[in-house]
Amino acid sequence: MTEQDRNNLVELQRIDLKILAVQQQIRDFDPLLGEVEEPALVLESDAQKTRTRLKEINLEERQLELGVAEKRERQKRLDERLGSVRNLREEAAVSAELEMVKQALQNDEQEALSILDQIRRMEGRLEELDEAITEARGIVGPRLEELISGRDTAERELGALEQDRENFVHKMDPLEIRLYEGIRRGGRVTAVAALTEDGACSHCFGIVPPQLQNEVRHGKSLIRCEECGVILTLTEYEDELTGVMAAEESVEEEAAVSQEVSGETVDEDQVDE
């Protein structure tokens, strides 16, 4: 492995660490945005529910109006018919039907008044919610714009880094890239680690056999740690590789938290069963 190959592997890992850092930065914006938007979102949810219910009630009120109009017309016809009955039996029948229509009409009119009152109160509530939403958006607007701008900047930075990585990889040996990517597969951060001055792998701190140490320092092949599998490079690159362990620990902690939450969910489901 030439000196340039070593440099390339170290530089590629540095780029990947930057990508991981920016990806985490972008993820960190989501809870911040949710926290800032939550008050306005709650109000908007209430307003949407109120609008939906108001629409339903208005439809009910219109249908009731049609029913009232139909009953009034029916009452009018029965009143006219009552004036032209020919016997007591027919008069009794018409009167009974007329009384039923009047009672039904009275009930519908009372219900219509009740619905109109609900509509007025609901329209007042909706107006209050809209005012509260406007006020909430005015308060959180600057902070929200700041967070969105920060996230957009981070996403542009991520795009530039990913493009830099793609351009950089094209200059590297495909076999080295395949080995490097294979080591990092599954979310692993460290693929390249320095050989310390005392002959240990700086990733797992396992002692590297003297023959392999010599090959790392003077050979031209890719040498991997027998303990953890990372590609070993010269001690002089140790400074460039600083931060890899911290980044890997951060990723492992996130994975552990995610697994713990998943486990708790499974346990709750089992309890429910």
CYANA upper distance limits for C-alpha pairs under 8 A (distance plus 0.5 A):
  1 MET  CA      5 ASP  CA      6.43
  1 MET  CA      6 ARG  CA      7.47
  1 MET  CA    219 GLY  CA      7.24
  1 MET  CA    220 LYS  CA      4.06
  1 MET  CA    221 SER  CA      5.31
  1 MET  CA    222 LEU  CA      6.61
  2 THR  CA      6 ARG  CA      7.03
  2 THR  CA    220 LYS  CA      6.53
  3 GLU  CA      7 ASN  CA      6.76
  4 GLN  CA      8 ASN  CA      6.53
  5 ASP  CA      9 LEU  CA      6.77
  5 ASP  CA    172 MET  CA      8.07
  6 ARG  CA     10 VAL  CA      6.78
  6 ARG  CA    233 THR  CA      7.14
  7 ASN  CA     11 GLU  CA      6.50
  8 ASN  CA     12 LEU  CA      6.44
  8 ASN  CA    172 MET  CA      7.60
  9 LEU  CA     13 GLN  CA      6.74
  9 LEU  CA    192 VAL  CA      7.55
 10 VAL  CA     14 ARG  CA      6.75
 10 VAL  CA    192 VAL  CA      7.26
 10 VAL  CA    237 TYR  CA      8.06
 10 VAL  CA    240 GLU  CA      7.62
 10 VAL  CA    241 LEU  CA      7.54
 11 GLU  CA     15 ILE  CA      6.76
 12 LEU  CA     16 ASP  CA      6.72
 12 LEU  CA    165 ARG  CA      7.65
 12 LEU  CA    168 PHE  CA      8.05
 12 LEU  CA    169 VAL  CA      8.21
 13 GLN  CA     17 LEU  CA      6.65
 13 GLN  CA    190 THR  CA      8.24
 13 GLN  CA    191 ALA  CA      7.85
 13 GLN  CA    192 VAL  CA      7.64
 14 ARG  CA     18 LYS  CA      6.88
 14 ARG  CA    240 GLU  CA      8.13
 14 ARG  CA    241 LEU  CA      7.89
 15 ILE  CA     19 ILE  CA      6.77
 15 ILE  CA    161 LEU  CA      7.60
 15 ILE  CA    165 ARG  CA      7.14
 16 ASP  CA     20 LEU  CA      6.67
 16 ASP  CA    165 ARG  CA      8.27
 17 LEU  CA     21 ALA  CA      6.65
 17 LEU  CA    189 VAL  CA      8.23
 17 LEU  CA    244 VAL  CA      7.66
 17 LEU  CA    247 ALA  CA      7.79
 18 LYS  CA     22 VAL  CA      6.72
 18 LYS  CA    161 LEU  CA      8.17
 19 ILE  CA     23 GLN  CA      6.56
 19 ILE  CA    158 LEU  CA      6.75
 19 ILE  CA    161 LEU  CA      6.91
 19 ILE  CA    162 GLU  CA      7.71
 20 LEU  CA     24 GLN  CA      6.70
 21 ALA  CA     25 GLN  CA      6.68
 22 VAL  CA     26 ILE  CA      6.70
 22 VAL  CA    154 ALA  CA      6.85
 22 VAL  CA    155 GLU  CA      8.38
 22 VAL  CA    157 GLU  CA      8.01
 22 VAL  CA    158 LEU  CA      6.67
 23 GLN  CA     27 ARG  CA      6.81
 23 GLN  CA    158 LEU  CA      7.60
 24 GLN  CA     28 ASP  CA      6.62
 25 GLN  CA     29 PHE  CA      7.29
 25 GLN  CA    154 ALA  CA      7.72
 26 ILE  CA     30 ASP  CA      7.97
 26 ILE  CA    151 ARG  CA      6.35
 26 ILE  CA    154 ALA  CA      6.78
 26 ILE  CA    155 GLU  CA      7.47
 28 ASP  CA     32 LEU  CA      7.48
 29 PHE  CA     33 LEU  CA      6.51
 29 PHE  CA    147 LEU  CA      7.45
 29 PHE  CA    151 ARG  CA      6.98
 30 ASP  CA     34 GLY  CA      6.66
 31 PRO  CA     35 GLU  CA      6.50
 32 LEU  CA     36 VAL  CA      6.74
 32 LEU  CA    147 LEU  CA      8.26
 33 LEU  CA     37 GLU  CA      6.51
 33 LEU  CA    144 LEU  CA      7.27
 33 LEU  CA    147 LEU  CA      7.34
 33 LEU  CA    148 ILE  CA      8.41
 34 GLY  CA     38 GLU  CA      6.17
 36 VAL  CA    140 VAL  CA      6.95
 36 VAL  CA    143 ARG  CA      8.07
 36 VAL  CA    144 LEU  CA      7.22
 37 GLU  CA     41 LEU  CA      6.43
 37 GLU  CA    140 VAL  CA      7.74
 37 GLU  CA    144 LEU  CA      8.02
 38 GLU  CA     42 VAL  CA      6.55
 39 PRO  CA     43 LEU  CA      6.95
 39 PRO  CA    136 ALA  CA      7.56
 40 ALA  CA     44 GLU  CA      6.57
 40 ALA  CA    133 ILE  CA      6.15
 40 ALA  CA    136 ALA  CA      6.12
 40 ALA  CA    137 ARG  CA      6.90
 41 LEU  CA     45 SER  CA      6.52
 42 VAL  CA     46 ASP  CA      6.80
 43 LEU  CA     47 ALA  CA      6.60
 43 LEU  CA    129 LEU  CA      6.95
 43 LEU  CA    132 ALA  CA      7.87
 43 LEU  CA    133 ILE  CA      6.61
 44 GLU  CA     48 GLN  CA      6.55
 44 GLU  CA    129 LEU  CA      8.21
 44 GLU  CA    133 ILE  CA      7.21
 45 SER  CA     49 LYS  CA      6.77
 46 ASP  CA     50 THR  CA      6.63
 46 ASP  CA    129 LEU  CA      8.23
 47 ALA  CA     51 ARG  CA      6.61
 47 ALA  CA    126 LEU  CA      6.58
 47 ALA  CA    129 LEU  CA      6.54
 47 ALA  CA    130 ASP  CA      7.69
 48 GLN  CA     52 THR  CA      6.68
 49 LYS  CA     53 ARG  CA      6.71
 50 THR  CA     54 LEU  CA      6.44
 50 THR  CA    122 MET  CA      7.59
 50 THR  CA    126 LEU  CA      7.09
 51 ARG  CA     55 LYS  CA      6.59
 51 ARG  CA    126 LEU  CA      7.80
 52 THR  CA     56 GLU  CA      6.90
 53 ARG  CA     57 ILE  CA      6.68
 54 LEU  CA     58 ASN  CA      6.56
 54 LEU  CA    119 ILE  CA      7.10
 54 LEU  CA    122 MET  CA      7.23
 54 LEU  CA    123 GLU  CA      8.11
 55 LYS  CA     59 LEU  CA      6.81
 56 GLU  CA     60 GLU  CA      6.80
 57 ILE  CA     61 GLU  CA      6.58
 57 ILE  CA    115 ILE  CA      7.60
 57 ILE  CA    119 ILE  CA      7.52
 58 ASN  CA     62 ARG  CA      6.72
 58 ASN  CA    119 ILE  CA      7.77
 59 LEU  CA     63 GLN  CA      6.74
 60 GLU  CA     64 LEU  CA      6.61
 61 GLU  CA     65 GLU  CA      6.64
 61 GLU  CA    112 ALA  CA      6.82
 61 GLU  CA    115 ILE  CA      6.97
 61 GLU  CA    116 LEU  CA      7.85
 62 ARG  CA     66 LEU  CA      6.88
 63 GLN  CA     67 GLY  CA      6.89
 64 LEU  CA     68 VAL  CA      6.65
 64 LEU  CA    108 ASP  CA      7.36
 64 LEU  CA    112 ALA  CA      7.08
 65 GLU  CA     69 ALA  CA      6.63
 65 GLU  CA    112 ALA  CA      7.87
 66 LEU  CA     70 GLU  CA      6.67
 67 GLY  CA     71 LYS  CA      6.69
 67 GLY  CA    108 ASP  CA      8.19
 68 VAL  CA     72 ARG  CA      6.62
 68 VAL  CA    105 LEU  CA      6.58
 68 VAL  CA    108 ASP  CA      6.83
 68 VAL  CA    109 GLU  CA      7.41
 69 ALA  CA     73 GLU  CA      6.75
 70 GLU  CA     74 ARG  CA      6.69
 71 LYS  CA     75 GLN  CA      6.52
 71 LYS  CA    101 VAL  CA      6.98
 71 LYS  CA    102 LYS  CA      8.42
 71 LYS  CA    104 ALA  CA      8.32
 71 LYS  CA    105 LEU  CA      6.53
 72 ARG  CA     76 LYS  CA      6.68
 72 ARG  CA    105 LEU  CA      7.66
 73 GLU  CA     77 ARG  CA      6.88
 74 ARG  CA     78 LEU  CA      6.74
 74 ARG  CA    101 VAL  CA      8.03
 75 GLN  CA     79 ASP  CA      6.60
 75 GLN  CA     98 LEU  CA      6.77
 75 GLN  CA    101 VAL  CA      6.90
 75 GLN  CA    102 LYS  CA      7.45
 76 LYS  CA     80 GLU  CA      6.85
 77 ARG  CA     81 ARG  CA      6.58
 78 LEU  CA     82 LEU  CA      6.44
 78 LEU  CA     94 VAL  CA      7.25
 78 LEU  CA     97 GLU  CA      8.45
 78 LEU  CA     98 LEU  CA      6.54
 79 ASP  CA     83 GLY  CA      7.17
 79 ASP  CA     98 LEU  CA      7.96
 80 GLU  CA     84 SER  CA      7.52
 81 ARG  CA     85 VAL  CA      6.98
 81 ARG  CA     94 VAL  CA      8.04
 82 LEU  CA     91 GLU  CA      6.86
 82 LEU  CA     94 VAL  CA      6.77
 82 LEU  CA     95 SER  CA      7.60
 85 VAL  CA     90 GLU  CA      6.63
 85 VAL  CA     91 GLU  CA      6.21
 86 ARG  CA     90 GLU  CA      7.37
 86 ARG  CA     91 GLU  CA      8.07
 87 ASN  CA     91 GLU  CA      6.74
 88 LEU  CA     92 ALA  CA      6.56
 89 ARG  CA     93 ALA  CA      6.90
 90 GLU  CA     94 VAL  CA      6.67
 91 GLU  CA     95 SER  CA      6.44
 92 ALA  CA     96 ALA  CA      6.57
 93 ALA  CA     97 GLU  CA      6.81
 94 VAL  CA     98 LEU  CA      6.49
 95 SER  CA     99 GLU  CA      6.58
 96 ALA  CA    100 MET  CA      6.87
 97 GLU  CA    101 VAL  CA      6.79
 98 LEU  CA    102 LYS  CA      6.67
 99 GLU  CA    103 GLN  CA      6.70
100 MET  CA    104 ALA  CA      6.67
101 VAL  CA    105 LEU  CA      6.45
102 LYS  CA    106 GLN  CA      6.59
103 GLN  CA    107 ASN  CA      6.78
104 ALA  CA    108 ASP  CA      6.71
105 LEU  CA    109 GLU  CA      6.62
106 GLN  CA    110 GLN  CA      6.71
107 ASN  CA    111 GLU  CA      6.68
108 ASP  CA    112 ALA  CA      6.49
109 GLU  CA    113 LEU  CA      6.74
110 GLN  CA    114 SER  CA      6.82
111 GLU  CA    115 ILE  CA      6.66
112 ALA  CA    116 LEU  CA      6.59
113 LEU  CA    117 ASP  CA      6.74
114 SER  CA    118 GLN  CA      6.86
115 ILE  CA    119 ILE  CA      6.66
116 LEU  CA    120 ARG  CA      6.75
117 ASP  CA    121 ARG  CA      6.78
118 GLN  CA    122 MET  CA      6.45
119 ILE  CA    123 GLU  CA      6.47
120 ARG  CA    124 GLY  CA      6.74
121 ARG  CA    125 ARG  CA      6.72
122 MET  CA    126 LEU  CA      6.58
123 GLU  CA    127 GLU  CA      6.68
124 GLY  CA    128 GLU  CA      6.83
125 ARG  CA    129 LEU  CA      6.72
126 LEU  CA    130 ASP  CA      6.64
127 GLU  CA    131 GLU  CA      6.78
128 GLU  CA    132 ALA  CA      6.68
129 LEU  CA    133 ILE  CA      6.55
130 ASP  CA    134 THR  CA      6.71
131 GLU  CA    135 GLU  CA      6.73
132 ALA  CA    136 ALA  CA      6.52
133 ILE  CA    137 ARG  CA      6.49
134 THR  CA    138 GLY  CA      6.60
135 GLU  CA    139 ILE  CA      6.81
136 ALA  CA    140 VAL  CA      6.72
137 ARG  CA    141 GLY  CA      5.78
138 GLY  CA    142 PRO  CA      8.28
140 VAL  CA    144 LEU  CA      6.39
141 GLY  CA    145 GLU  CA      6.56
142 PRO  CA    146 GLU  CA      6.65
143 ARG  CA    147 LEU  CA      6.76
144 LEU  CA    148 ILE  CA      6.62
145 GLU  CA    149 SER  CA      6.44
146 GLU  CA    150 GLY  CA      6.64
147 LEU  CA    151 ARG  CA      6.62
148 ILE  CA    152 ASP  CA      6.57
149 SER  CA    153 THR  CA      6.64
150 GLY  CA    154 ALA  CA      6.72
151 ARG  CA    155 GLU  CA      6.62
152 ASP  CA    156 ARG  CA      6.71
153 THR  CA    157 GLU  CA      6.68
154 ALA  CA    158 LEU  CA      6.58
155 GLU  CA    159 GLY  CA      6.69
156 ARG  CA    160 ALA  CA      6.76
157 GLU  CA    161 LEU  CA      6.67
158 LEU  CA    162 GLU  CA      6.59
159 GLY  CA    163 GLN  CA      6.69
160 ALA  CA    164 ASP  CA      6.62
161 LEU  CA    165 ARG  CA      6.58
162 GLU  CA    166 GLU  CA      6.70
163 GLN  CA    167 ASN  CA      6.70
164 ASP  CA    168 PHE  CA      6.51
165 ARG  CA    169 VAL  CA      6.51
166 GLU  CA    170 HIS  CA      7.04
167 ASN  CA    171 LYS  CA      7.79
168 PHE  CA    172 MET  CA      7.64
169 VAL  CA    177 ILE  CA      7.87
172 MET  CA    176 GLU  CA      7.79
172 MET  CA    177 ILE  CA      7.45
173 ASP  CA    177 ILE  CA      6.86
174 PRO  CA    178 ARG  CA      6.58
175 LEU  CA    179 LEU  CA      6.75
176 GLU  CA    180 TYR  CA      6.52
177 ILE  CA    181 GLU  CA      6.46
178 ARG  CA    182 GLY  CA      6.49
179 LEU  CA    183 ILE  CA      6.83
180 TYR  CA    184 ARG  CA      6.99
180 TYR  CA    191 ALA  CA      6.50
180 TYR  CA    192 VAL  CA      8.44
180 TYR  CA    231 ILE  CA      8.33
181 GLU  CA    185 ARG  CA      6.49
181 GLU  CA    191 ALA  CA      8.47
183 ILE  CA    188 ARG  CA      7.68
183 ILE  CA    190 THR  CA      8.43
183 ILE  CA    191 ALA  CA      6.16
183 ILE  CA    229 GLY  CA      7.87
183 ILE  CA    230 VAL  CA      7.42
184 ARG  CA    188 ARG  CA      5.10
184 ARG  CA    189 VAL  CA      6.38
184 ARG  CA    190 THR  CA      7.23
184 ARG  CA    191 ALA  CA      6.37
187 GLY  CA    251 VAL  CA      8.22
188 ARG  CA    248 GLU  CA      7.43
189 VAL  CA    244 VAL  CA      7.58
189 VAL  CA    247 ALA  CA      7.51
189 VAL  CA    248 GLU  CA      5.60
189 VAL  CA    251 VAL  CA      8.19
190 THR  CA    203 HIS  CA      8.22
190 THR  CA    230 VAL  CA      7.51
190 THR  CA    244 VAL  CA      6.68
190 THR  CA    245 MET  CA      7.67
190 THR  CA    248 GLU  CA      7.15
191 ALA  CA    230 VAL  CA      5.44
191 ALA  CA    231 ILE  CA      6.53
192 VAL  CA    230 VAL  CA      5.94
192 VAL  CA    231 ILE  CA      5.17
192 VAL  CA    232 LEU  CA      6.47
192 VAL  CA    233 THR  CA      7.47
192 VAL  CA    241 LEU  CA      8.41
193 ALA  CA    201 CYS  CA      7.26
193 ALA  CA    202 SER  CA      6.36
193 ALA  CA    203 HIS  CA      6.36
193 ALA  CA    230 VAL  CA      6.86
193 ALA  CA    231 ILE  CA      6.71
193 ALA  CA    232 LEU  CA      5.74
193 ALA  CA    233 THR  CA      6.67
193 ALA  CA    238 GLU  CA      8.06
193 ALA  CA    241 LEU  CA      7.31
194 ALA  CA    201 CYS  CA      6.87
194 ALA  CA    202 SER  CA      6.02
194 ALA  CA    203 HIS  CA      8.20
194 ALA  CA    232 LEU  CA      6.11
194 ALA  CA    233 THR  CA      5.37
194 ALA  CA    234 LEU  CA      6.03
194 ALA  CA    235 THR  CA      5.68
194 ALA  CA    236 GLU  CA      8.29
194 ALA  CA    237 TYR  CA      6.76
194 ALA  CA    238 GLU  CA      5.76
194 ALA  CA    241 LEU  CA      7.75
195 LEU  CA    199 GLY  CA      6.46
195 LEU  CA    200 ALA  CA      6.21
195 LEU  CA    201 CYS  CA      5.60
195 LEU  CA    202 SER  CA      6.56
195 LEU  CA    213 GLN  CA      8.16
195 LEU  CA    216 VAL  CA      8.47
195 LEU  CA    232 LEU  CA      6.49
195 LEU  CA    233 THR  CA      6.38
195 LEU  CA    234 LEU  CA      5.99
195 LEU  CA    235 THR  CA      5.50
195 LEU  CA    238 GLU  CA      8.34
196 THR  CA    200 ALA  CA      5.72
196 THR  CA    201 CYS  CA      6.82
196 THR  CA    202 SER  CA      6.58
196 THR  CA    234 LEU  CA      8.28
196 THR  CA    235 THR  CA      5.76
196 THR  CA    238 GLU  CA      8.25
197 GLU  CA    235 THR  CA      6.83
199 GLY  CA    207 ILE  CA      6.48
199 GLY  CA    208 VAL  CA      6.27
199 GLY  CA    209 PRO  CA      8.37
199 GLY  CA    210 PRO  CA      8.08
199 GLY  CA    213 GLN  CA      7.00
200 ALA  CA    205 PHE  CA      5.83
200 ALA  CA    206 GLY  CA      5.92
200 ALA  CA    207 ILE  CA      4.75
200 ALA  CA    208 VAL  CA      5.88
201 CYS  CA    205 PHE  CA      5.23
201 CYS  CA    206 GLY  CA      5.99
201 CYS  CA    207 ILE  CA      6.89
201 CYS  CA    208 VAL  CA      7.05
201 CYS  CA    225 CYS  CA      7.26
201 CYS  CA    232 LEU  CA      7.73
202 SER  CA    206 GLY  CA      8.43
203 HIS  CA    228 CYS  CA      8.22
203 HIS  CA    230 VAL  CA      8.27
203 HIS  CA    245 MET  CA      7.55
204 CYS  CA    227 GLU  CA      7.77
204 CYS  CA    228 CYS  CA      6.85
206 GLY  CA    227 GLU  CA      7.01
208 VAL  CA    212 LEU  CA      7.00
208 VAL  CA    213 GLN  CA      6.70
208 VAL  CA    225 CYS  CA      7.38
208 VAL  CA    226 GLU  CA      7.98
209 PRO  CA    213 GLN  CA      6.74
210 PRO  CA    214 ASN  CA      6.69
211 GLN  CA    215 GLU  CA      6.87
212 LEU  CA    216 VAL  CA      6.64
212 LEU  CA    223 ILE  CA      7.63
213 GLN  CA    217 ARG  CA      6.80
214 ASN  CA    218 HIS  CA      6.39
214 ASN  CA    219 GLY  CA      7.61
215 GLU  CA    219 GLY  CA      4.72
215 GLU  CA    220 LYS  CA      7.89
215 GLU  CA    221 SER  CA      7.97
215 GLU  CA    223 ILE  CA      7.81
216 VAL  CA    220 LYS  CA      8.32
216 VAL  CA    221 SER  CA      8.28
216 VAL  CA    222 LEU  CA      8.21
216 VAL  CA    223 ILE  CA      6.73
216 VAL  CA    232 LEU  CA      7.19
216 VAL  CA    233 THR  CA      6.77
216 VAL  CA    234 LEU  CA      7.22
217 ARG  CA    233 THR  CA      8.29
217 ARG  CA    234 LEU  CA      6.73
222 LEU  CA    231 ILE  CA      7.16
222 LEU  CA    232 LEU  CA      8.04
223 ILE  CA    231 ILE  CA      6.29
223 ILE  CA    232 LEU  CA      6.24
223 ILE  CA    233 THR  CA      8.50
224 ARG  CA    229 GLY  CA      5.80
224 ARG  CA    230 VAL  CA      5.76
224 ARG  CA    231 ILE  CA      4.86
224 ARG  CA    232 LEU  CA      6.00
225 CYS  CA    229 GLY  CA      5.25
225 CYS  CA    230 VAL  CA      5.97
225 CYS  CA    231 ILE  CA      6.96
225 CYS  CA    232 LEU  CA      6.88
233 THR  CA    237 TYR  CA      7.57
234 LEU  CA    238 GLU  CA      8.00
237 TYR  CA    241 LEU  CA      6.91
238 GLU  CA    242 THR  CA      6.86
243 GLY  CA    247 ALA  CA      6.63
244 VAL  CA    248 GLU  CA      6.63
245 MET  CA    249 GLU  CA      6.63
246 ALA  CA    250 SER  CA      6.73
247 ALA  CA    251 VAL  CA      6.84
248 GLU  CA    252 GLU  CA      6.62
249 GLU  CA    253 GLU  CA      6.54
250 SER  CA    254 GLU  CA      6.81
251 VAL  CA    255 ALA  CA      6.73
252 GLU  CA    256 ALA  CA      6.59
253 GLU  CA    257 VAL  CA      6.66
254 GLU  CA    258 SER  CA      6.61
255 ALA  CA    259 GLN  CA      6.57
256 ALA  CA    260 GLU  CA      6.52
257 VAL  CA    261 VAL  CA      6.65
258 SER  CA    262 SER  CA      6.64
259 GLN  CA    263 GLY  CA      6.53
260 GLU  CA    264 GLU  CA      6.71
261 VAL  CA    265 THR  CA      6.78
262 SER  CA    266 VAL  CA      6.81
263 GLY  CA    267 ASP  CA      6.70
264 GLU  CA    268 GLU  CA      6.68
265 THR  CA    269 ASP  CA      6.72
266 VAL  CA    270 GLN  CA      6.70
267 ASP  CA    271 VAL  CA      6.71
268 GLU  CA    272 ASP  CA      6.67
269 ASP  CA    273 GLU  CA      6.74
